[in-house]
Amino acid sequence: MLGEGDKAWGLFNAINPINNSRTSLECATYKVEPYVMAADVYAVAPHVGRGGWTWYTGASG
């Protein structure tokens, strides 16, 4: 309704957990379930791209 559909779609894809594990390399990096929203995705070496805090109340709901 605001005319920002492309922005909304981009944000949805950025937080959609399946987009972090489409390949074997991405799965090896992400290391958490691709069907659960991760509360954290690390940005500091050596864990860049690794998900964390997946099965707690806020994320699993």
Rosetta silent file (secondary structure, phi, psi, omega in degrees, C-alpha in Angstrom):
SEQUENCE: MLGEGDKAWGLFNAINPINNSRTSLECATYKVEPYVMAADVYAVAPHVGRGGWTWYTGASG
SCORE:     score description
SCORE:     0.000 S_00000001
   1 L     0.000  -26.092  179.948    0.000    0.000    0.000 S_00000001
   2 L   -90.408   -3.905 -177.870    2.970    2.306    0.560 S_00000001
   3 L    78.111   19.994 -178.855    4.569    1.427   -2.753 S_00000001
   4 L  -116.250   38.559 -178.987    7.542   -0.219   -1.063 S_00000001
   5 H   -60.691  -39.751  179.391    6.888   -3.798   -2.120 S_00000001
   6 H   -64.758  -39.049  177.924   10.436   -4.325   -3.383 S_00000001
   7 H   -65.437  -43.727  179.500   11.858   -3.126   -0.063 S_00000001
   8 H   -62.059  -43.667  179.876    9.483   -5.396    1.873 S_00000001
   9 H   -64.027  -40.943  177.974   10.404   -8.395   -0.271 S_00000001
  10 H   -62.366  -42.977  178.690   14.117   -7.674    0.203 S_00000001
  11 H   -66.695  -40.977  177.530   13.741   -7.480    3.983 S_00000001
  12 H   -59.878  -45.553  179.646   11.681  -10.678    4.047 S_00000001
  13 H   -66.136  -31.707  179.589   14.375  -12.505    2.069 S_00000001
  14 H   -67.646  -34.588 -177.970   17.085  -11.137    4.359 S_00000001
  15 H   -99.320   -7.182  179.978   15.489  -12.620    7.484 S_00000001
  16 L   -70.068  115.384 -173.222   14.070  -15.806    5.928 S_00000001
  17 H   -61.149  -28.227 -178.234   16.223  -18.593    7.459 S_00000001
  18 H   -65.454  -24.166  179.821   16.030  -20.863    4.401 S_00000001
  19 H   -74.730   -6.075  176.024   18.024  -18.281    2.439 S_00000001
  20 H   -96.623    1.400 -175.403   21.026  -18.944    4.701 S_00000001
  21 L  -146.502   46.902  179.825   21.226  -22.629    3.808 S_00000001
  22 L   -83.255  -22.906 -179.811   20.560  -23.125    0.106 S_00000001
  23 L  -123.681  167.998  178.243   23.919  -24.796   -0.601 S_00000001
  24 H   -61.952  -38.742  179.544   26.158  -27.229    1.270 S_00000001
  25 H   -66.133  -42.507  177.887   28.661  -24.431    1.941 S_00000001
  26 H   -63.849  -38.886  177.307   25.940  -22.156    3.346 S_00000001
  27 H   -62.762  -42.529 -179.703   24.694  -24.996    5.576 S_00000001
  28 H   -66.079  -29.149  178.795   28.209  -25.592    6.874 S_00000001
  29 H   -81.351  -47.919 -175.214   28.531  -21.885    7.677 S_00000001
  30 H   -67.481  -42.386  172.127   25.050  -21.268    9.148 S_00000001
  31 L    59.694   13.246  174.573   25.139  -24.467   11.312 S_00000001
  32 L  -129.225  173.342 -176.465   21.589  -24.173   12.665 S_00000001
  33 L   -61.661  130.851 -178.451   18.207  -25.406   11.510 S_00000001
  34 L   -79.181   -0.567 -178.418   17.125  -23.712    8.252 S_00000001
  35 L  -109.563    9.776 -179.103   13.464  -23.833    9.283 S_00000001
  36 L  -127.781  134.431  178.341   13.817  -21.814   12.512 S_00000001
  37 L   -69.637  122.873  177.740   14.402  -18.080   12.802 S_00000001
  38 L   -84.079  136.982  177.881   17.779  -17.453   14.422 S_00000001
  39 L   -75.623  -27.160 -178.983   17.939  -14.623   16.926 S_00000001
  40 E  -128.926  141.247  164.645   21.613  -14.069   16.098 S_00000001
  41 E  -128.679  113.140 -170.916   23.702  -14.354   12.949 S_00000001
  42 L   -67.446  146.133 -178.218   27.285  -13.728   13.939 S_00000001
  43 L  -123.733    6.935 -177.752   29.365  -11.093   12.173 S_00000001
  44 L  -113.664  134.061  178.541   32.712  -11.524   13.952 S_00000001
  45 L   -60.459  143.946    9.031   35.434  -13.928   12.797 S_00000001
  46 L   -95.689   14.622 -173.759   35.761  -16.865   12.962 S_00000001
  47 L  -110.120   25.474 -178.472   31.970  -17.367   13.074 S_00000001
  48 L   -57.431  126.742  178.685   30.763  -14.935   10.372 S_00000001
  49 L    89.303   -5.286 -179.080   27.393  -16.128    9.039 S_00000001
  50 L   -81.302  134.166  178.268   26.776  -18.665   11.798 S_00000001
  51 E   -83.833  158.657  177.693   23.304  -18.663   13.321 S_00000001
  52 E  -153.869  162.012  177.674   22.614  -18.838   17.014 S_00000001
  53 L    55.927   63.884 -177.901   19.812  -18.902   19.571 S_00000001
  54 L   -93.779  -44.459 -173.965   17.248  -20.738   17.454 S_00000001
  55 L  -103.577   65.117  170.401   15.043  -22.723   19.840 S_00000001
  56 L  -128.442  169.542 -166.422   14.058  -20.315   22.537 S_00000001
  57 H   -49.450  -49.611 -176.812   10.659  -18.750   23.142 S_00000001
  58 H   -66.306  -36.904 -176.464   10.933  -15.685   20.891 S_00000001
  59 H   -82.725  -39.371 -174.669   12.433  -17.481   17.900 S_00000001
  60 H   -75.484  -20.926  179.514   10.470  -20.717   17.940 S_00000001
  61 L   -71.412    0.000    0.000    7.122  -18.950   18.165 S_00000001
